[in-house]
Amino acid sequence: MTRLTAAALVLLVAVADLAAAQAQEGRADTVRFDGPVTLARTPATPSQTPVPPVDRPPIRRRGSMVGYIDDAVVGSKLRVRFETGTENDAPDRAEFFYAKCGCYQGLPPSHPFHDPEAPGPGPGAASELDFQQAFVQGEVATSDRVSFFAELPLRWIQPQTFVPGTGDPFDSQGGIGDLRGGVKVALVSALDQVVTLQIRAFVPTGKAENGLGTNHLSVEPALLLYHQLSDRASIESQVGLWAPVGGSEGVPIAASERFSGDVFFYGIGPAVEVYRGPRVRFAPVVELVGWRVLGGFQSIGEEAAGINIVNLKLGARVSWDDSGSIYGGWGRALTEEQWYHDIVRFEFRRSF
């Protein structure tokens, strides 16, 4: 119901915006959004001289300005992203970042939490972990409403502290993470508004024992919104669900619930162009992004369901020639539980 309600509200806003625009223009016969806006008025009487068409600058859709919320705009583009995060306090939480801690393998066989198949890094359970990730994503649009994308991730982790009594620390690791790919379908596609259904899959190609992957397939449907508020301001948002398919045994392993758990996520980010030159534009952006863990566990033996994580992101995007842009931003956790305490992200994007 949440997604249907959001889509309905967006459609209502789009209709209201169009109606308001036409009302302001009076008796406009035509309003075209794929080129210069031309207004042709019908003469009141035959004796009046016809009013010539008024040419105005074309209305153009700006590219996405945000750095953490997914891009609702469908189009062919290349993205290269790098980020570094600190103090992940439970990296195996719901198997969202990496797989169930290998520390469960080292427990005595008689222990109810013993799991000889626990696929994650160990034997120690990391209680604080720093990481870096790089992503290369290609998106190919088959029309103005449908595109397909694939993403290659690289990951490096550096454990900082461990839960006492869980085993020897493990070393820093690095390599290819879980591959990602999916499809975007624009349900609403106007120059000032886009509503997109995105479905992304995570394929377990990263080595779980090195903390590079989750060791299970995941599917992530999301509803994305881009709304251009004015010639310089826009707002973007997302709502979705990360859903693991399978996953490790729960705690204890006889439990019906798995270690992995669903994660609901959401975000909103306004941006304003404060500088616009002949070729270059500059727009600061603020984003609020959150997650609610709906199930699963985290080391050692704690339930993860009900945990809320909220982050504030501050950044800016520099765009040029309507095809290229660079984003830089910093984020911080606002809640006690966190995927990271601080994160810094840089992104290059090129549209084709």
Secondary structure by P-SEA (a helix, b strand, c coil): caaaaaaaaaaaaaaaaaaaaaaaacccccccccccbbbbbcccccccccccccccccbbbbccccccccccccccbbbbbbbccccccccccccccccccccccccccccccccccccccccbbbcbbbbbbbbbbbbbbcccccccbbbbbbbbbbbccccccccccccccccccbbbbbccccccccccbbbbbbbbbbcccccccccccccbbbbbbbbbbbbbcccccccccccccccccccccccccccccccbbbbbbcbbbbbbbccccccbbbbbbbbbbbbbbcccccccccccccbbbbbbbbbbbbbcccccccccbbbbbccccccccbbbbbbbbbcc
